[in-house]
Amino acid sequence: MTAGVAAPAGPAGRPGGELRTEYPFVLPRGYVDDAGVLHREGVMRLATARDEILPQRDPRVRENEAYLTILLLARVVTRLGTVPGITTGIIEGLFASDLAFLQDLYRRINAEGHSQAAVTCPACHHEFTVDLAGQQPGGS
């Protein structure tokens, strides 16, 4: 799997510092729907205060705090392939590696304001930037 190389970004995560509110991504494995169709490309939006507050009231979170992640991701993942609507059931049906990927992406875009990371090639020690949101098909 290759990672998409991203252009240097301004303080808000875009060239010139424009506010970016949606982040395309490509899941490492993908969601398999009931018909057996694989969905890997999607979009996550920035979370609002409401997105983080409302799930706290959900009884499922009171029973199991780990369920907060499911509720948050169901609110902020706005598209996943051709799936008609993102629900908690869809998020629950993700492979563990895809759930971890989305959790990391959520943290990066909401806490740090971007989805880019500086990396160094272990073979040649060349330094470059990758977009962890996988903006190019096949990227992650």
Residue, then its C-alpha position, 0 to 999 in steps of 0.5 A: m500500500t502506498a501513501g499519498v504525498a501531501a503538499p505543505a499545509g498552512p496552520a489550518g491544514r491547507p495551503g494558505g491556511e484555509l479552513r478544511t472541514e472534510y478529510p477523504f480517507v481510504l481504509p486499510r481493509g474496508y467495510v464489507d456490506d451485507a451484499g459482500v461489496l467492499h467499501r474503502e473510500g470515505v470522508m470524515r468531517l471535523a467534529t463539533a462540540r455537540d458531536e463530543i457532548l451528545p454521545q456522553r448521554d447515551p446509555r450504551v456509553r454509560e454501560n461501556e465507555a468504549y462505545l463512545t468511539i463508535l458513536l463519535l465515528a458514526r457522527v463524523v464519518t459522512r461517507l463510506g463508499t456507496v453505503p447510504g448512511i453511516t450508522t453505529g452498526i456500520i462502524e461496529g462492523l468495521f475490521a479492528s484495523d479500520l476502526a483503529f485507523l479512523q480513531d487515529l484520523y479523528r484524533r489527528i484532524n480534531a486535536e492537531g488540525h491536520s492529517q499529515a505526518a513527517v516521515t523518514c524512509p528507513a532505507c535511504h533516510h529521505e524525509f517527506t510528508v505523507d497524508l494519513a487520510g489517504q487522499q489518493p486511492g490506495g493511500s493510507 
